[in-house]
Every structure is written in C-alpha cells, then in structure tokens.
Amino acid sequence: MATYTMKFGGTSVGTPESIAAVADIVKSTLDEGHRVVVVVSAMGGVTDMLLRSMDAARRGDKWEYQSLNDKIRHKHEEVANLLLEPTPRREKLLTSITRLLDEHLQLCQAVNILGEYTPRITDSVVSFGERMSSRLVAAVLQERSVDARQMDATQLIVTDDNFQNASPLWGRTREEIARHLIPTLSNGQTPVLTGFIGATVNGTVTTLGRGGSDYSAAIFAAHSHSDELVIWTDVNGVMTTDPRIDRRAKVLPSVSYAEVGELAFYGAKVLHPKTVQPIVEMGMPVRVRNTFNPDFPGTLITARSEAAATVIKAVTVVRSVSLLTVGGRG
C-alpha cells in the first residue's frame, strides 16, 4: 500500500465536471488499495474575486463586493446541487459555505469602514477560497462512499506572521501534522486539506505566497511520509516549451529537481522552486499530471538528471524584460 499526496489546482476544481473528475481520480486510487492525502486550491477564479471584493470595499463600492459574494456563493452552490443528492450532507455543506461567505462580507464591511486593508486582512479574505473548495470536494467524495475528512491547514501548518508570504515554523508544523493528519490517515480516512494557507502560533490565518498550494502539498507529503507527491493540473506535464508559442512542444517524461527549479525561475509555468524544498532531502518523487487526461503518465521529477537526445531539454520565455548593455573605452 502506497501513500500519495495529490494536489489539485484551481482549474482542476473549477467546474462541476472537473470536481467530478477529481473525485474519480481519488476514488480509483483508493480502490487500488492506496492511501491519499488530498490538497486543493480555491475554485478557479475565486481568489481573484475575493481580492476584487476587498478593492471594492476599500473604494466604498458596497454593491460590487456584495455582488462578488453572491457570484462566489452561486459558483459553489452550483457544484453542490449538481453533484450531491438533496440530503442532510448537502444542507450541511451549503450551511458551512454560507457561514464562510457571511464572514467574508463582515470583513468587507470592516474594510469599507476603515477605507483600507492590511496584509493580515488580505490573508483572511483569500483563505475563504480554499476553505470552501475543500469542504466541497470532501462532500463530493463522501457522496461516493469515500470516508473523507475536511481539514483546514490552519490546524497543521504553523507559520511566522509575515502575512502574504509566511514561512512555516518547522518544528511546530511537524508536531501538528503528527497530532492531526497522521492519525486521520491511520484511521483509514482520506483527509481533504486546504492548500496555500496556514496560521500563526496564536491562530491568525496566513498564506504562503506564490506557489503556496504546491508548497503546502509538499509539506504534507514530506511529513505524512508519502511515497509520491502528485501535482494534478490542466496540462500533461512539464513541457519542452510553451505549447501556445510552439505547437511542437512535447511533454518531458522526466526532469530533475534542479532542472524544474531553473525552468520556473526563468519563466516556465511549472512548480515554484520552493515547492520541492521540503522533499528534496527525502528524495521523494514528484509527478505532474493532467486532471483531464488521467491516463497519461505525466512528468516524473526526481533528484536524477537524464540527458536529452536533443541536448537542450527545454526552452522558456521571460516576457517584458529589457536588456541594457553598458560599454565604455575600457
């Protein structure tokens, strides 16, 4: 029996159809006798709407932030109504989403009164996306007879108070994961965790910055002793270049930790370099796969670098950069 930590990005949980596909992937892995730790991002577009709601509140545009709140509510309710039977499970889910969105409105009203928002408030507001999507995915898995348990990462990842780009306090984080996550797996349950967020020692919500959901997944994979971290996204894997620029782009069957870090640093939309930090020393493999093409093996990322037949393995693009050459008599 293997343990897989599976992270699903915003596009993978963006629509009722994609969430159904996520549930199929998790259920089939469990049916094979493996254990799964599920980590989810916010539904596609929700984080942007939450950020826009704060801007609207700062400007005093009450109609806009209330309208955005309604749109977010409708987006989640649509999935619940399509994928869940009208049972107490669905009512409990909708009640929890309503409660979270009521908190969102209260924060917007506070920003409206103050006329400004701080990084601390920003983290609290954007956390609602993951908190709602994780509850939604857990309910859909339960509908399919999976013993899923939703958990907020605020219980598990303890961070400093550098809001919007917090760093984990590793000792405390390991303790909380051992106290809460490991027993959940040992009891045969499937945890469904929020990516991207954590909390300070006193419980204030923080976010982990760019690439935060992948980073969260790597932390959970490392400290739950997973056999593999699987990043499910909307492409077949790490590619030789951007397929929107060159149709000849192909999926790389394997790359090393160092290579994927370089690709990300120089503009490729692959794993953020800090994602692999918690698992490099363990030598844990990472696989990038496509939620919408689950039969494709994707790209395997390990410590080992293999030479490419074409010498150059991949080409990246960095846009909006000017090159300045300075010369002189010397």
Salt bridges, closest charged atoms under 4 A:
ASP24 OD1 - ARG144 NH1 2.32
ASP31 OD2 - LYS27 NZ 3.25
GLU32 OE1 - HIS34 NE2 3.86
ASP55 OD1 - ARG58 NH2 3.52
ASP61 OD2 - ARG59 NH2 3.97
GLU64 OE1 - ARG59 NH2 2.63
GLU143 OE1 - ARG89 NH1 2.92
ASP152 OD2 - ARG131 NE 3.85
ASP152 OD1 - ARG135 NH1 3.16
GLU175 OE1 - ARG172 NE 3.99
GLU176 OE2 - ARG179 NH1 2.61
GLU176 OE1 - HIS180 NE2 3.26
ASP214 OD1 - LYS7 NZ 2.97
GLU228 OE2 - ARG287 NE 3.49
ASP242 OD2 - ARG244 NH2 2.96
ASP246 OD2 - ARG248 NH2 2.79
GLU259 OE2 - LYS313 NZ 3.13
